[in-house]
Amino acid sequence: MDSYIVRIYRRTDEPPELAGKVEKAGTEMKKYFHNTGELVKILTSGCGLCGRDAEGDDVAATRGCH
């Protein structure tokens, strides 16, 4: 099981949105999100924050992982 730290930097009421970053616990890997859809995609994607995506591409190189 993967563990993540979610840091929310901005929350607005109108329209209701979040922005922040997701970090994979115990690593230097992180990814930023700008809305709830991006947050859900990060947390539910098969690759999480590292490794390769469904197409076999390196996530760090193509998806903005740092």
C-alpha positions, 0 to 999 in steps of 0.5 A: 500500500502506498502512503501519501501526504496531501498539502492543501495550499488554497481553498476557495468557496466560489467556485469550490476548489482546492490547490496543493501538492501530493507527496509520496511518503518516504520519497522526494516525489511530489506532484502539484494539483490545481483542482479536485479533478487533478487531485483525484487523478493523482491519487487514483492513477495506477502509477501514483507518483512514480514509475511508469504510466499505463502507456509505459512512459516514465511518469517523472519525465512526462507528468510533472513529477519532481 
